[in-house]
């Protein structure tokens, strides 16, 4: 059902730390994808969500028990991302775990409002940062440069989305052979185009 291609052990012997990390994550993603019978992209999202939920162990336990949906915990993870105070995070985790099981039917806006009310109680500064940053989200693509065949890209994403995108671009950039003539920066840029086209891997730039 899924085509799994793991890194060549011979190539990994001479790989740098970033390439080794990308290979390890790729192996883990392949195992998760096979176990859950989902795509590599979906598996990657589930892995990053699990890392985020390490900050909210009580919410994570409910998710593991099947009492909270992936949609619900994803929104909780995003809305609580800027809460950094350990005590506030612990109180927030307990409150969300107590009330979140009743939030399943809520629409996304109502769910965000319910979560924000608890963030405001325990860490209002984090809520203000979340709202200010969230309102400035945007993604812009500049006019194409016909001579160079390129276009500028800039914007602002949710921090969780940006972190996932950054890791995924690095993974794809290190997924080609050592003879690929492009720089890592060029591969990362090309990897974004590959993701936009729905590809799971970056095509090697070496002339075969």
N, C-alpha and C positions, 0 to 999 in steps of 0.2 A: 504493500500500500504506500510505503514511503521509501524514497531512495536516500540512503544514509551513506555519506562519503566522509571518512575520517582522515585526518592528516597522516601523511607518510612518516613512520617513525624515523626513517633515515634523514628526512628533511628537518625534523624536530630537533635532532642532535645539535644542529648549528643555529637553531632559532634563538632570537632574543627573548627577553622576558615577556614583552607584549604579545609576541607571536605564540609563545607557550600558553599564556593565559587565554588567548583567543581559542587555541586548540582545545584546551581543557573545557572551556565553556561550550564549545561546539559539541564535544563528546557528551557533556551533561545534557545539553539541549536535545541531542539525538535520542538519548535514553528516555528523557521525559516525553518527547514526542511519540516515541514508540509505545511507552507505557500507557499514555492517555489517548492514543490514536488520534492525535491532532497534528497540525502542521508545525514546522520548526518555528515559524513566527509566533504562533499561539503559545507554544511551549516556552519561548523566550519571555513572552509577556507574563506567563504564570511564574516563571523563575524570579523575575524582577519584583513581582508582587509579593512573593514569599519573603524576599529580602526586606522589603519595606515593612511587612507585617511583623518582623522581628521586634519592631519598636512598640507594637501593640499586642502583647502575648495573649491577653484575654480575648480580644477580638479574633486573633488568629486561631485560638482554640475553638471558638464557635464556628469559624469558617471550616476548620478541619472536620468538625462534627457534622457538617452539612446544614447547620442552622442559619447560616448567612450565605447569600448568593455571591458569586464572583463580581457581579455588577455593583452590589452594595459595598463590598470591602474595597473595591477599586476606588470608588468615590471617597470612602473614608480615608484611604491611604493618601489620595491627592489633597483632600481638604486639610489633613493634619500634618502635611509634610513640613511646614515651617514652624511647627511646635518643637522647640529645642530644649526647654527646661525639663529635666528628668522628673521632677515632682509633678509638674503640670501634666506631663505626658502620662504618668502613672494614673493620676486622677481621671484624666480624659479616657484612658483605656478602660477603666472600671465603669465609668458612666456610659460609654458607648456600648460596652458589652451588655450592660443591664437593659438598655433601651433599644438597641439596633434590631433585635429580633422582630420587633413590631413595625419596622420601617420598610419592609419588603415591597408593599404595594405603592409606596410613595413615588411620585414623579421625581426626576432628577433635581429640578429647582427646589421642591419641597424637602427632598432628602438633604441637599446642601444646606438649606436653612436650618434643619434640625441639627445637623452636625455642627454648624457654625455657632449655634446657641450654646453648645457645651464648650466649644473652643473659647468663646467670648467670656464664659464664666471662669475658666482656669488659666487662660493665656490670651487676654484681649489684644496684646501687641502682635501676637502671631496672626490673629484674625485680620488685623488691619494690614499687615504685610501681605497676607494672602489675597485680600480684596484688591489692594493697590496693584500688586503684581499681575493678578488675574485679569484686571480690566485693561491692562496694557498689552495683552497677548495679540500678536499679529504675525503674519508671514508675508513678506513682500518679495516679488521677483522683478528685477529691473529690466529695462529694455535690452534686447539682445544686441550684442556686438557682432555685426555681420562679418567683419574681417576675422575676428578670433573664433567665432562660432560659440561664444559663451554668453552667460548672463549672470549678473550679480544676484545674490540671495541673502536676505537678512530678516531678522524678526525676533520674537520672544515667545517661548513656549512655557507650559508648566514645567517646573524643575524636574519632576519625575519623568515626563515625556522626553525632555532634553537629555537627561542622563541615559535613558534607554536608547535614544537615537545615537548618542555619542558612542556608547559601547558597541552598538550594532554596526556602525560605520567602521569602527576599528576592527571588529571581527571580520567583516567582509574584506577590508583592505589587506588583512594578513592571510586571507584564505586563498590567495593566488600563489603561483610558483615563484621561486626565488629569481627566476630570469625575467619576470615582468619588469619592463623598463620604466614604469611610472614610479614617481615618488609616493610615499605614504599619503601625503596631502592630496595628490592627484587621485589616488585610489579611493580615498574617502569621499571626494567629490563625485567620482564616478559611481561609487556605491549608493549614493543618494538617488541617482538616476535609476540604478538597478532596482532599488526598493520601490520607487515610483512605478516601475514597470511590472511589479509583482514578483520579481525574482528573489530567490533565497540565497543566491551566490553571485559573486562578481566574476564576469568573464575575464579570463587571463588576457593581458595585453601583449603577450609575447607573440611574435610572428611564427606560426607553426608551418 
